[in-house]
Amino acid sequence: MTPEAIITHLKQLVETSKNGELGYTTAAEHVSNMQLQTIFREYAKQRARFIQQLQSEIARLGGTAEGSGSITAALHRSWIDVKSALSGGDGSAIVAACETGEAAAQATYEKVLDMALSGETRSLIEQQYRKVQEAHRYMLSLKETGLHAGSFPKSEVRG
C-alpha cells in the first residue's frame, strides 16, 4: 500500500475520531446525570488524543491532516440534540445514541485494519481500535444494565 493510500485511510480515522469527540461533547452538554456527563467528557478527551496521534502519524508519513467531522456526524449530533430535547436530558436515549456512534466508529476501524498496514501505523490503529471496542462495550453495558439499575459500571477510559 502506498503512503498516500495509508494517509487517506488515516484521515478517515481522524474524521471518525473528530465525530466521536464532538458527539461525546454534545452528549455531555445535554445529559442531566452528572456521572454520565463525566463519562462523556472523558471519552471526548480520549478521542481528541486519538486525533493528535493520528495527525502525528500522517505527518510522519509526509501528509497533512485536517478534520472537522463529517456530515454524518453532524446529523448524529443533531439527533442527540433532538433526542435530548424530547427526553429532557434523559441518559438512556443519549447513551443509546452514543452506542450507535461507537458501533459506527468500530466498523470504520475494522475497515482500515483490513488494509495492508504494518509497523507503527498498524500498531497505533490497533491500539485505538481496542479502546473503541472498550467504549462500545461500555456504552452497551450502560444501555442494557447501568441505567436501569440506577448505578453505572466503572468507566475504564484511558488514553
Helices and strands as residue ranges (DSSP letters): H 3-30, H 34-60, H 71-87, H 91-113, H 119-141, I 142-146, H 147-149
